[in-house]
Amino acid sequence: MRRVSLALSLTLLLAVPALAIAQADHAGHAAPAQAPATPATSGHEGHAPTASPPAPPRQTSPSPPGMPAQPQSPPPATQAGPPTIAIGPDIMRAMGVRTTPVARQPLQRVIRAAGRVEFDERLLATVTTKIEGWVEKLNADYTGKPVKKGEVLASIYSPEVMAVQLEYLRLLDWAAKTPAASGTADTGLDLGSKDAAALLAAARERFRLFDVGSAFMRQLEKNRRPMRDFPVVSPINGFVVRKMVVAGTKVAPGEKLFDLADLSTVWVIAEVYEYELPWVRPGRAAVVRLSNLPDAQYPAVVDYIYPTFSEETRTAKVRFVLKNPGEVLRPGMYARADIAIDLGERLVVPREAVIDTGERQVVYAEVRPGAFELREVKIGAEAGGMVEIAAGLKEGEKVATAAAFLIDSETRLKGAGAAGGHQH
């Protein structure tokens, strides 16, 4: 009976702490829960076990309800100045770093424009006929044949020209038989002679409108018989660049027979890009070179800038006029025009000293021996491997030229290791 009473008392003592913990949790965690005490290992029966003291609460930063506590961030770092890097002499030699002073010097820009040799349009000629007939004989019988001014290109049989010749010969006979011509006129006013002279003048005018040359007229007056073939002569010295007839072809008034070109002067039509066009104006000196004659140079000047613009190539046409002794320059040849532009004296640095990040241009200026500072600059014209510095540098300062990109990489690496890197 005593043993049963002691066991019941022990069970109640163990249940009291657990009941207290459950009530505390149900009340909204009013007090921290205590771990149940372990029974004492001493031999005293009936003593309640003692509970261990609760651990102190963990200090956290305040956070919104329902969110876990966030650790406090370190204070922000102060804003740094322009990135600067110091490089030892041995590393500079190993990297091949060289510096160049910022200086003023004459700057000359050369615009290289690709183009082609073309005909001088002012020296082109087209041979047409003003009569109806048939080509009896063809002297200019192939394209490219050289011709001289006044040379017969083709002979045409025309019934109309034949009729005019017969009429002219009869007028000549009539004029020869007039009293004025024979010297037997007995009056001061001879109407017949005046009519004959007027008719002869009208006949000669008809021949002129048919483009009949003076040589044809002299031969007709000398032989006193009509000629079957009417000659078509060349109006210029040049070459046959196009032939539209063959022997036996019937031609009509206004029909084109030949295209002729005088190659004593030719044009070079070059394409100048949109961003280079403001530098080009008529009168600018240039040197023209041919792809098949790279050593030959032809001095020229800008003769004309065409008013149209190509949307596909973003270029404008520029014309140069060249003398062509010996017809060495042939239309269709590829050519290149180098237009020299004197920009005067400018503040410049070598092109390799400028690093283009896509959004801005920067250089590494030497602030002291072995120490370089990142400097943003504004650039202007470029020519001959030099770049104009419009702002950001002063005359006499030194900038890194060779291995500038290695300095930039070293600055990035050191910046990334120290403070997360820098951005250009």
Phi, psi and omega in degrees: 000320179292322179294321179294321180295319178294322180292321179293320179297320180295321180296318179294319178298323179287330183280336183297312179299320180297321179294323178294322179294316180298320179292325179293320178294321181292335180275013176089035177058050180293327181222150180292144181288146178252138179290143179298141180287148177270144180297146178293145182269000179285167183279003181280110177279149177090351177277134178286142179291151180266143181267145178285147182294146181289151179285146179295146180293148181280133181275123178230162178285150181297143180219158179300154179300139178084354181251146179290153181292140180256139177292148181289134181280151179292157181297144182295149180282155179286151182292129182269161178278195180301141181299132179230142180226139177253132183235132179289161181300320181295318180292322179297319178294320180293323179281343182075033182285131175228150180241152179226135179286147174285124186219161174264134179203158178298139182238126179236125181258140179240121177262121180257115184243126177277146181198195180218156174280132181231165174294147169283109187297340179282348182247020176267151179215145176241132180259120178237171176244147179250012180229168175258137181180199182229142179284112181273319183218140182237110178274317175278080192261008175206153179286136182097359182289133176285141181226157177249157178296129182090353180287142181284121178270322181204158176242132186238133171270124181226118176301329180294315179293324177299318180294321179294323177296316180297319179296319181293321179294321177294322177295323177296318179295318181294319179296327180289336183264359180289154179300327180294323181286325181275347178082017182254013182293132180254005178231158179283347183237103181251101182292328182295319180291323178292322177294320179296319179294321179293321180291323177295319178296321178294322179293318178297325178294324177295319176298318180298321178292336175276003183064035175278128182284166180293330179296322177296320180294318180294320179293322179296317179291330180284315184279333181058036172210147185290149177257137185289319186263132177261122185279142171251118188251162180278134179275347184218168167273133181171215183227151174279112180261346176203136181232124185251001183229160171229173180298133180094354180290135173275132182241155180237162179302133180087357182282138181281134180253313183218153167245127183242152179221133174266119184260016177294334174226138180231166176251148167244117180258113182250156180254121179250132183290159186300317184286345178263347185298324179300339181276347186258135176209157180302138182099349178295136178285148181209166175232126181258133177235148179254149181291329180271350177229073187295336182274344180279138179233135182238107177297141181205172174227157176291115183270322184200143174248120185292146185281348181267163183223138181274121178284335181284312183261353182056046180228161173238149181274137178234135186252138173236141180251127183234137169288146187228067177293134181079004180053041177288322179278119184246135178303137182103345179292146173281140181219166176222131180251123177258112182258115181270131181233120179275116182266357181081195182273129181226158174277116191227160170224160175298149183299326182289349178282341183264128177255120181264114182271357184100327178251333180204172179244135183228158174226167174249106181270138180277112180274332174201166183304120179085358180241130184235140181243135177288126185228128176276137183228162172246127184256159179239234183289153177236138179193138175059033181079006179245151182235133177285135177257109180276332180198151176112339180223158177242156179297134180100337176293154180251142178233152177285128179252288178290137177065026177296327180291332177290322176297319179297319178294319179296321178296319178297316182295316180291324178293323179292324180285332184268312187218033176084009177085169178238161181243142174273000000 
